Amino acid sequence: MDIGMIRGLGTVVVMVAFVGLALWVFNPRRKKEFDEATRLPFADDPEASQHVEQAQAKASRSNEQ
């Protein structure tokens, strides 16, 4: 096994990891979890949290149309 084969296998491993991560991130079942994580920085400020929730609701309504 030479250096070219090792580099090729490394490329394949990184490509598989990238595809797996992309599938995990863009899975529609994880949307609720990611939306909750989006609101975490605003958890201490109820006014800001409410504003973010309204913006997300507005965005989801516009995406449905």
C-alpha positions in Angstrom: 0.0 0.0 0.0 1.6 3.3 -1.1 0.9 6.9 -0.2 -1.5 7.3 -3.1 -3.7 4.5 -1.8 -3.7 5.9 1.7 -4.7 9.4 0.4 -7.4 7.9 -1.7 -8.9 6.0 1.3 -8.7 9.2 3.4 -10.6 11.1 0.7 -13.3 8.4 0.7 -13.6 8.5 4.5 -14.0 12.3 4.5 -16.5 12.2 1.7 -18.6 9.6 3.5 -18.5 11.6 6.7 -19.5 14.8 4.8 -22.5 13.1 3.1 -23.6 11.5 6.5 -23.4 14.9 8.2 -25.3 16.6 5.4 -28.1 14.0 5.6 -28.2 14.4 9.4 -28.4 18.2 9.3 -30.9 18.5 6.5 -33.2 15.7 7.9 -36.7 17.3 8.2 -37.3 15.4 11.5 -34.6 17.4 13.2 -36.1 20.8 12.3 -37.9 21.2 15.7 -34.7 20.4 17.6 -32.6 22.9 15.5 -35.3 25.6 16.0 -35.1 25.1 19.7 -31.3 25.4 19.6 -31.8 28.6 17.6 -33.7 30.2 20.5 -31.1 29.3 23.2 -29.2 32.6 23.1 -32.4 34.4 23.7 -33.7 32.2 26.5 -32.9 34.9 29.2 -34.8 37.7 27.4 -38.5 36.9 27.0 -39.1 39.8 24.6 -36.3 38.7 22.2 -37.4 35.1 22.5 -40.9 36.1 21.5 -39.6 38.1 18.6 -37.5 35.1 17.3 -40.5 32.8 17.6 -42.7 35.2 15.6 -40.0 35.5 12.9 -39.7 31.7 12.7 -43.5 31.3 12.5 -43.7 33.9 9.7 -40.8 32.2 7.8 -42.5 28.7 8.1 -45.8 30.1 6.8 -44.1 31.7 3.8 -42.3 28.5 3.1 -45.6 26.5 3.1 -47.1 28.8 0.4 
